[in-house]
Amino acid sequence: MHSMRGAARLPLPYVYRKESVVTDEMRAGEYDTTDEEFMALFGLTGSHFAVDNAKVFNELMQYVIGRPGESIVKPFRRKNDGRGAVLALLKYANGDDAQERRAAHAYSVIESTVYKRMSKAFSLDDFFARLRDAYAILDHADINQPVQEQRKWQDTLDKIEDSSLESAKMALRTAATPDKTFEGLASKMKELAHEIYKSRKTRGERLIGATDTEKPVTFRDDKLHGGNWTNADWARLTPAQQGKVRDLRKAAKTRKRAIKAAIVDPAKSASDEETSDEPNGKAGSKFGRNAHKKRK
């Protein structure tokens, strides 16, 4: 509405200002701009106001038609009373019940907002922004339930549950800082957290590099076997030990193939024994003088 000017060449919000009649106090007031002065002092009667009042109603209908607000402005449709429609909407939105609902919602957000760990989905900036918005609702003049800065400072520290930030929390609690405000805490905590996360990331990369090159040996060589290994146990073996396990597996496969071949073709093994050059003393049992005894 502020971007639109009516027949009186004034921004349209003058149509639904709170005061319907100009008072001496309004006339004696000081205004930053000419627009503000005329919006406060222009009479809400006459042809100019009638045209602007209808324009406000028509503009408003674009945003409420087909929505819950339509039933609130419907009584003002016959006269195209933009002033009456807007004031009715404001009363509905900012009534006592609405203010209590907004305050309850703000308290609920504050109660449920906790920072547990560094995450892209919910960063430390997101944490402070959510609390800041909730406190702003409570500070608003319509609700007028402001939270003291000392209380904000203490509650916000308690809501930071990331164990890696315990040292930062302790430093802030013990610091001799007289100005303990929410914004001061947000600024200092983000600064400390940045250094802590940066240090932790660098330390983590160094530990990962050492693990890759120096795997601890948890198995003795005489305990190695060619059977199955779990992924965790296999990862603990040194490259040399893994090579020995592979050799054991190859040897076991070779033995299995030899045994399988002997079972499948036993005659081959028997013929190998009979073709030996060593005499076995049994040749006379089949041929020569003793052959007839065997037949009996």
C-alpha positions as CSV (number, residue, x, y, z in Angstrom):
1,M,0.0,0.0,0.0
2,H,2.9,2.4,0.7
3,S,4.0,2.0,-2.9
4,M,0.6,3.1,-4.2
5,R,-0.7,6.7,-4.3
6,G,-4.4,7.5,-4.4
7,A,-6.5,10.3,-5.9
8,A,-5.1,12.7,-3.3
9,R,-1.6,11.7,-4.4
10,L,-0.9,10.3,-0.9
11,P,0.3,6.7,-0.1
12,L,-2.8,4.7,0.5
13,P,-2.1,3.6,4.2
14,Y,-3.6,7.0,5.2
15,V,-7.0,5.5,4.5
16,Y,-6.8,3.1,7.4
17,R,-4.8,5.1,10.0
18,K,-5.9,4.5,13.5
19,E,-7.3,8.0,14.2
20,S,-10.4,8.9,12.2
21,V,-10.5,12.5,13.3
22,V,-7.5,14.8,13.2
23,T,-6.6,16.2,16.7
24,D,-4.6,19.2,17.8
25,E,-1.9,16.9,19.0
26,M,-1.5,15.4,15.5
27,R,-1.4,18.9,14.0
28,A,1.4,19.9,16.4
29,G,3.4,16.8,15.8
30,E,6.7,16.7,14.0
31,Y,7.1,14.5,10.9
32,D,10.1,13.3,9.0
33,T,8.6,13.7,5.5
34,T,5.8,15.6,3.8
35,D,4.0,12.3,3.0
36,E,3.9,11.3,6.7
37,E,2.5,14.7,7.6
38,F,-0.3,14.7,5.0
39,M,-1.1,11.0,5.7
40,A,-1.6,12.0,9.4
41,L,-3.6,15.2,8.8
42,F,-5.7,14.5,5.6
43,G,-9.4,14.3,6.3
44,L,-11.1,10.9,5.9
45,T,-14.0,12.4,4.0
46,G,-14.7,13.9,0.6
47,S,-14.4,12.6,-3.0
48,H,-10.7,11.9,-2.8
49,F,-11.0,9.7,0.2
50,A,-14.0,7.9,-1.3
51,V,-12.0,6.9,-4.4
52,D,-8.9,5.9,-2.3
53,N,-11.1,3.9,0.1
54,A,-12.5,1.8,-2.7
55,K,-9.1,1.3,-4.2
56,V,-7.8,0.0,-0.9
57,F,-10.7,-2.5,-0.7
58,N,-10.1,-3.8,-4.3
59,E,-6.4,-4.2,-3.6
60,L,-7.0,-6.0,-0.4
61,M,-9.4,-8.5,-2.0
62,Q,-6.7,-9.8,-4.2
63,Y,-5.0,-11.2,-1.1
64,V,-7.9,-12.5,1.0
65,I,-10.4,-14.0,-1.6
66,G,-10.7,-17.7,-1.2
67,R,-8.9,-17.6,2.2
68,P,-10.1,-17.3,5.8
69,G,-9.7,-13.5,5.7
70,E,-12.5,-13.3,3.0
71,S,-15.2,-13.9,5.6
72,I,-13.9,-11.0,7.7
73,V,-13.9,-8.4,4.9
74,K,-17.1,-9.7,3.3
75,P,-19.4,-7.3,5.3
76,F,-17.5,-4.3,3.8
77,R,-18.0,-5.4,0.2
78,R,-21.2,-3.6,-0.5
79,K,-19.7,-0.2,0.2
80,N,-16.2,-1.1,-0.9
81,D,-15.1,0.1,2.5
82,G,-11.3,-0.5,2.4
83,R,-10.8,1.3,5.7
84,G,-13.3,-0.8,7.6
85,A,-12.0,-4.1,6.0
86,V,-8.4,-3.4,6.9
87,L,-9.1,-2.4,10.4
88,A,-11.3,-5.5,10.9
89,L,-8.4,-7.7,9.7
90,L,-5.9,-6.0,12.0
91,K,-8.2,-6.4,15.0
92,Y,-8.6,-10.1,14.2
93,A,-4.9,-10.7,13.7
94,N,-3.8,-8.6,16.6
95,G,-6.5,-9.4,19.1
96,D,-5.8,-10.7,22.6
97,D,-6.3,-14.3,21.5
98,A,-3.9,-13.9,18.6
99,Q,-1.3,-12.2,20.7
100,E,-1.4,-15.1,23.2
101,R,-1.1,-17.6,20.4
102,R,2.0,-15.8,19.0
103,A,3.6,-15.5,22.5
104,A,2.9,-19.2,23.2
105,H,4.5,-20.1,19.9
106,A,7.5,-18.0,20.6
107,Y,8.0,-19.6,24.0
108,S,7.6,-23.1,22.3
109,V,10.3,-22.3,19.8
110,I,12.7,-21.1,22.5
111,E,12.1,-24.2,24.6
112,S,12.6,-26.7,21.7
113,T,15.6,-25.0,20.1
114,V,18.8,-26.8,21.0
115,Y,22.2,-26.9,19.3
116,K,23.7,-30.5,19.5
117,R,26.5,-30.6,16.9
118,M,28.0,-28.9,13.8
119,S,25.7,-29.6,10.9
120,K,24.9,-28.1,7.5
121,A,21.2,-28.8,8.1
122,F,21.2,-26.7,11.3
123,S,24.3,-24.5,11.8
124,L,25.2,-22.4,14.8
125,D,24.0,-19.4,12.7
126,D,20.6,-21.1,12.3
127,F,20.5,-21.7,16.0
128,F,21.0,-18.1,17.0
129,A,18.6,-16.9,14.2
130,R,15.8,-19.0,15.4
131,L,16.1,-17.8,19.0
132,R,16.5,-14.2,17.8
133,D,13.2,-14.3,15.9
134,A,11.4,-15.8,18.8
135,Y,12.7,-13.1,21.2
136,A,11.8,-10.4,18.7
137,I,8.1,-11.6,18.8
138,L,8.1,-11.4,22.6
139,D,9.7,-7.9,22.4
140,H,7.0,-6.6,20.0
141,A,4.9,-3.8,21.4
142,D,1.7,-5.7,20.7
143,I,2.8,-8.7,22.9
144,N,5.1,-6.8,25.3
145,Q,6.6,-9.8,27.0
146,P,10.3,-9.0,26.6
147,V,13.0,-11.4,28.0
148,Q,15.8,-9.9,30.0
149,E,19.2,-10.0,28.2
150,Q,20.9,-11.8,31.2
151,R,18.2,-14.5,31.0
152,K,18.7,-14.8,27.2
153,W,22.4,-15.1,27.7
154,Q,22.2,-17.8,30.3
155,D,19.4,-19.8,28.6
156,T,21.2,-19.7,25.2
157,L,24.4,-21.1,26.8
158,D,22.5,-23.9,28.4
159,K,20.9,-24.8,25.0
160,I,24.3,-25.4,23.4
161,E,24.9,-29.1,24.0
162,D,27.8,-29.7,21.6
163,S,30.4,-31.4,23.8
164,S,33.2,-29.9,21.6
165,L,32.1,-26.4,22.6
166,E,32.3,-27.0,26.4
167,S,35.6,-25.1,26.7
168,A,34.1,-22.1,24.8
169,K,31.0,-22.2,27.1
170,M,33.3,-22.3,30.2
171,A,35.4,-19.4,28.9
172,L,32.2,-17.3,28.3
173,R,30.8,-18.1,31.8
174,T,33.9,-17.2,33.6
175,A,34.8,-14.1,31.5
176,A,34.6,-10.8,33.4
177,T,32.2,-9.3,30.8
178,P,29.7,-6.8,32.2
179,D,27.7,-6.6,28.9
180,K,26.2,-10.1,28.8
181,T,23.7,-9.8,26.0
182,F,22.2,-12.2,23.5
183,E,23.9,-10.6,20.5
184,G,27.2,-10.4,22.4
185,L,27.0,-14.1,23.2
186,A,26.2,-15.0,19.6
187,S,29.1,-13.0,18.2
188,K,31.7,-14.4,20.7
189,M,30.4,-18.0,20.5
190,K,30.5,-18.1,16.7
191,E,34.1,-16.8,16.8
192,L,35.2,-19.4,19.4
193,A,33.3,-22.3,17.6
194,H,35.0,-21.4,14.3
195,E,38.4,-21.9,15.9
196,I,37.4,-25.1,17.7
197,Y,35.9,-26.7,14.6
198,K,38.8,-25.7,12.5
199,S,41.3,-27.2,14.9
200,R,39.3,-30.4,15.3
201,K,39.1,-30.9,11.5
202,T,42.9,-30.4,11.1
203,R,43.6,-32.9,13.9
204,G,41.1,-35.4,12.4
205,E,42.8,-35.3,9.0
206,R,46.2,-35.9,10.6
207,L,44.9,-39.0,12.6
208,I,43.3,-40.4,9.4
209,G,46.6,-40.1,7.6
210,A,48.5,-41.9,10.3
211,T,45.9,-44.7,10.4
212,D,46.3,-45.4,6.7
213,T,50.1,-45.8,6.8
214,E,50.6,-47.4,10.2
215,K,48.0,-50.0,10.9
216,P,48.4,-51.6,14.3
217,V,49.3,-55.4,14.3
218,T,46.8,-57.3,16.5
219,F,47.5,-60.8,15.2
220,R,50.7,-62.8,15.5
221,D,52.0,-64.6,12.5
222,D,51.5,-68.0,14.1
223,K,47.8,-67.2,14.4
224,L,47.3,-66.6,10.7
225,H,45.0,-69.0,8.8
226,G,43.6,-69.4,5.4
227,G,40.0,-69.4,6.4
228,N,37.5,-66.5,6.4
229,W,38.2,-63.2,8.1
230,T,35.9,-60.5,9.2
231,N,36.3,-57.1,7.6
232,A,37.4,-55.6,10.9
233,D,40.1,-58.3,11.5
234,W,41.3,-58.2,7.9
235,A,41.8,-54.4,8.2
236,R,44.0,-55.0,11.2
237,L,46.5,-57.2,9.4
238,T,49.6,-55.7,7.9
239,P,50.1,-56.0,4.1
240,A,52.7,-58.7,4.7
241,Q,50.3,-60.7,6.9
242,Q,47.5,-60.4,4.3
243,G,50.0,-61.8,1.7
244,K,50.7,-64.8,4.0
245,V,47.0,-65.4,4.4
246,R,46.6,-65.5,0.6
247,D,49.5,-68.0,0.3
248,L,47.8,-70.2,2.9
249,R,44.6,-70.1,0.9
250,K,46.4,-71.0,-2.3
251,A,48.2,-74.0,-0.6
252,A,44.9,-75.2,0.8
253,K,43.3,-75.0,-2.7
254,T,46.2,-77.0,-4.2
255,R,45.7,-79.8,-1.5
256,K,42.0,-79.9,-2.2
257,R,42.5,-80.3,-5.9
258,A,45.0,-83.2,-5.3
259,I,42.6,-85.0,-3.0
260,K,39.7,-84.6,-5.3
261,A,41.7,-86.0,-8.3
262,A,42.6,-89.1,-6.2
263,I,39.0,-89.7,-5.3
264,V,37.8,-89.3,-8.9
265,D,40.4,-91.7,-10.5
266,P,41.8,-94.2,-7.9
267,A,43.1,-96.6,-10.6
268,K,45.6,-94.0,-11.6
269,S,47.0,-93.9,-8.2
270,A,47.1,-97.7,-8.0
271,S,48.9,-98.0,-11.3
272,D,51.5,-95.5,-10.1
273,E,52.3,-97.8,-7.2
274,E,52.5,-101.0,-9.4
275,T,54.9,-99.4,-11.9
276,S,57.5,-98.9,-9.1
277,D,60.9,-100.4,-9.8
278,E,61.1,-101.9,-6.3
279,P,60.2,-105.7,-6.2
280,N,57.2,-106.5,-4.0
281,G,57.6,-110.3,-3.8
282,K,54.1,-111.0,-5.1
283,A,54.8,-111.8,-8.7
284,G,55.0,-115.6,-8.0
285,S,51.6,-115.8,-6.7
286,K,50.1,-115.4,-10.1
287,F,52.6,-117.1,-12.3
288,G,54.9,-120.2,-12.1
289,R,54.9,-123.0,-9.6
290,N,52.4,-121.6,-7.1
291,A,49.7,-120.5,-9.5
292,H,47.7,-123.8,-9.0
293,K,47.5,-123.3,-5.3
294,K,45.7,-120.0,-5.7
295,R,43.1,-121.5,-7.9
296,K,42.3,-124.2,-5.3
